């Protein structure tokens, strides 16, 4: 029995257990070499690019200030600028503007000629400072002092006013232009049986001039009477000389393009884009 137990204990000792440890060591060693190989493996393309870049950088031989273009990655986006487009105009609009421009330029010349005629036929009154002719590109103002046309505080035309208005009618009769007759007074109040205020007086005086022009065969459709009272002075109402100048009747010969029945608002706005001439230089 003792001999059998001793044999069994000897059989339990396994002398091949070292192989397990050896296999583990070989496995770890192989893994170690695989890692080392992967670390030592070099990408030839990247290495070549790096080598060329370093070579170019160090081949400048110490030169400074050389502009180096940055490496562009990808495609730079292209900015598209919008193209401004003018408002399209039809051929009819262009032709209409051209006709209006030609018309107003023709009228400028005509108004300049009419202004010269006024100055010629009214020279004695202009010299006495009873009449003034003021020129503009789009109208003519014929300014007449009320002392020449009316008695004080009255709206009936005096006898000496009739020859003046007759000469004026001869000049404007062949023209198609609209005519505004504007009455003005000084600031001295008036209140009598005929006129309640300077509004009434200025309107009545403008109307009297219009009636006389109609008698001289001026088309009534071209005429209008306007009363401004004392509210549009051209001189100081505090002195007698200023009040003398403010008592006046103004005859305005309008350009057809700016007359109420000669053009609409849109056409007037287009005509205003025309460069004014130096006609104002001829004003007294």
C-alpha positions in Angstrom: 0.0 0.0 0.0 2.8 2.4 0.8 4.5 1.7 -2.5 1.3 2.3 -4.5 0.8 5.8 -2.9 4.4 6.8 -3.7 3.8 5.9 -7.3 0.6 7.9 -7.6 2.2 11.0 -6.1 5.1 10.8 -8.6 2.7 10.5 -11.5 0.9 13.7 -10.5 4.1 15.9 -11.2 3.7 17.1 -14.9 7.2 17.9 -16.4 5.8 19.6 -19.6 4.2 22.7 -17.9 7.2 24.8 -19.1 5.8 24.7 -22.6 2.8 26.9 -21.6 5.1 29.6 -20.4 7.3 29.3 -23.5 4.3 29.7 -25.8 3.1 32.8 -23.9 6.6 34.3 -24.2 6.8 33.6 -28.0 3.4 35.2 -28.5 4.4 38.3 -26.7 7.7 38.5 -28.5 5.9 38.2 -31.9 3.5 41.0 -30.9 6.4 43.1 -29.9 8.1 42.7 -33.3 4.8 43.4 -35.1 4.4 46.7 -33.3 8.1 47.7 -33.9 7.6 46.9 -37.6 4.5 49.0 -37.9 6.2 51.9 -36.2 9.3 51.7 -38.5 7.2 51.6 -41.7 7.4 54.9 -43.6 4.9 56.3 -46.1 7.1 57.0 -49.1 4.8 59.6 -50.6 4.5 61.7 -47.5 8.3 61.3 -46.9 9.0 62.5 -50.4 6.7 65.5 -50.1 8.3 66.5 -46.7 11.8 66.1 -48.1 11.0 68.3 -51.1 9.4 71.0 -48.9 12.4 71.1 -46.6 14.8 71.2 -49.5 13.0 74.2 -51.1 12.9 76.0 -47.7 16.6 75.6 -47.1 17.7 76.1 -50.7 17.0 79.9 -50.5 20.5 80.4 -49.0 19.4 82.7 -46.3 17.4 85.1 -48.6 14.7 87.0 -46.8 11.7 89.1 -47.9 10.7 86.6 -50.6 7.0 86.4 -51.0 5.8 82.9 -50.6 2.4 82.0 -52.0 0.3 80.1 -49.5 -0.7 76.6 -50.4 -4.3 76.7 -51.7 -6.5 73.8 -50.5 -9.4 73.1 -52.7 -11.0 75.6 -55.1 -11.5 79.2 -54.0 -15.1 80.3 -54.2 -15.9 82.8 -56.9 -17.9 85.9 -55.8 -20.6 86.8 -58.3 -21.4 90.5 -58.3 -24.9 91.5 -59.4 -25.1 93.6 -62.5 -27.3 96.7 -62.0 -29.9 97.0 -64.7 -31.4 100.3 -65.6 -35.2 100.6 -65.9 -36.1 99.4 -69.3 -37.6 102.0 -71.5 -39.8 101.3 -74.4 -39.2 102.9 -77.8 -42.3 104.9 -77.3 -41.1 106.4 -74.0 -37.7 107.3 -75.6 -39.4 109.0 -78.5 -41.8 110.9 -76.2 -38.9 112.2 -74.1 -37.1 113.3 -77.2 -40.1 115.1 -78.5 -40.6 116.8 -75.2 -37.0 117.8 -75.0 -37.1 119.2 -78.5 -40.3 121.1 -77.7 -39.0 122.7 -74.5 -35.7 123.7 -76.2 -37.7 125.3 -79.0 -39.8 127.1 -76.4 -36.8 128.4 -74.6 -35.6 130.2 -77.8 -39.1 131.5 -78.4 -39.5 132.9 -74.9 -36.1 134.6 -75.2 -37.2 136.3 -78.4 -40.5 137.3 -76.8 -38.6 138.8 -73.9 -36.6 140.9 -76.3 -39.8 142.1 -77.9 -41.3 143.2 -74.6 -38.1 145.1 -73.8 -38.3 146.8 -77.1 -41.9 147.9 -77.1 -41.9 148.9 -73.4 -38.6 150.7 -73.3 -40.0 154.1 -72.0 -41.8 152.4 -69.1 -38.8 150.2 -68.3 -36.6 153.3 -68.1 -39.1 155.0 -65.7 -39.0 151.8 -63.6 -42.8 151.2 -64.1 -42.3 147.9 -66.0 -39.7 145.2 -65.5 -39.1 142.1 -67.7 -37.7 139.0 -66.0 -36.7 136.1 -68.0 -36.5 132.4 -67.1 -36.1 129.2 -69.0 -39.8 128.3 -68.6 -41.6 131.6 -68.3 -41.4 135.3 -68.7 -42.6 137.8 -66.0 -43.8 141.2 -67.1 -44.1 143.2 -63.9 -46.2 146.4 -64.0 -46.5 148.9 -61.2 -50.1 149.5 -60.1 -49.5 153.3 -60.2 -49.3 153.0 -64.0 -52.5 151.0 -64.2 -54.9 152.0 -61.4 -55.8 154.9 -59.2 -55.2 154.4 -55.5 -57.6 151.9 -53.9 -59.3 151.3 -57.2 -59.5 148.3 -59.7 -60.6 150.3 -62.8 -57.9 150.6 -65.4 -56.7 154.2 -65.9 -56.5 155.7 -69.4 -52.7 155.6 -69.5 -52.8 151.8 -68.9 -54.6 151.1 -72.1 -51.8 151.8 -74.6 -49.4 149.7 -72.5 -51.7 146.7 -72.5 -52.3 147.2 -76.2 -48.6 146.8 -76.9 -48.4 143.8 -74.7 -51.3 142.2 -76.5 -49.6 142.7 -79.9 -46.6 140.6 -78.6 -48.5 137.8 -77.0 -51.4 137.5 -79.5 -49.7 135.1 -81.9 -48.3 132.9 -79.2 -50.1 129.7 -77.8 -48.7 130.0 -74.3 -50.9 130.2 -71.2 -51.0 133.6 -69.4 -51.3 134.2 -65.7 -52.2 137.6 -64.5 -51.3 138.1 -60.8 -52.5 141.0 -58.6 -50.4 142.2 -55.6 -50.8 144.9 -53.0 -48.9 146.4 -50.1 -49.8 145.6 -46.5 -51.9 148.7 -45.9 -55.4 147.4 -44.9 -58.3 148.3 -47.1 -62.0 148.1 -46.0 -64.6 149.9 -48.0 -67.8 149.2 -49.9 -66.0 147.7 -52.9 -63.2 145.7 -51.3 -63.3 143.9 -48.0 -59.5 143.2 -48.0 -56.4 143.3 -50.1 -57.4 139.9 -51.4 -60.4 141.4 -53.1 -58.5 144.4 -54.4 -55.6 142.3 -55.9 -58.1 139.8 -57.5 -60.2 142.6 -59.0 -57.1 144.3 -60.5 -55.9 141.1 -62.1 -59.4 140.5 -63.5 -59.5 144.0 -65.0 -56.3 143.3 -66.8 -57.6 140.0 -68.1 -60.8 141.7 -69.4 -58.8 144.2 -71.3 -56.6 141.5 -72.9 -59.8 139.7 -74.0 -60.9 143.0 -75.6 -57.5 142.9 -77.5 -58.6 139.5 -78.9 -56.5 137.3 -76.6 -58.1 133.9 -76.3 -59.8 133.6 -72.9 -58.8 130.0 -72.6 -55.2 131.2 -72.3 -55.9 133.6 -69.5 -56.3 133.3 -65.7 -56.6 135.9 -62.9 -55.0 135.4 -59.5 -55.1 137.6 -56.4 -52.2 137.3 -53.9 -53.1 140.3 -51.7 -50.1 141.6 -49.7 -48.6 138.1 -49.0 -46.0 138.0 -51.8 -44.0 141.2 -51.4 -40.8 141.9 -53.3 -39.7 144.9 -51.1 -39.9 146.2 -47.6 -43.5 147.3 -46.7 -42.2 149.4 -43.8 -41.0 152.1 -46.2 -42.9 154.0 -48.9 -40.5 152.9 -51.7 -41.0 149.3 -50.8 -44.8 149.6 -50.7 -44.7 151.3 -54.1 -42.9 148.3 -55.6 -45.2 145.8 -53.9 -48.3 147.4 -55.5 -48.0 145.6 -58.9 -49.6 143.4 -61.5 -47.5 140.6 -62.9 -48.2 139.0 -66.3 -46.6 135.6 -66.5 -46.2 134.0 -69.9 -45.9 130.3 -69.2 -44.0 127.6 -71.1 -46.4 125.2 -72.8 -44.8 122.3 -71.0 -45.4 123.8 -67.6 -48.8 125.3 -68.2 -51.6 123.4 -66.6 -53.1 122.3 -69.9 -49.9 122.0 -71.8 -48.3 119.0 -69.9 -49.1 116.6 -67.0 -47.1 116.3 -63.8 -45.0 113.4 -65.2 -44.0 115.3 -68.2 -43.1 118.4 -66.1 -40.9 116.2 -63.9 -39.0 114.9 -67.0 -38.6 118.4 -68.4 -37.1 119.5 -65.1 -34.2 117.1 -65.7 -33.0 119.4 -68.6 -30.1 121.6 -67.7 -31.2 125.2 -67.4 -29.7 127.8 -69.7 -28.0 131.0 -68.7 -31.2 133.0 -69.4 -31.4 134.2 -65.9 -28.2 136.2 -66.5 -30.3 138.5 -68.7 -32.6 139.5 -65.8 -32.5 143.1 -64.8 
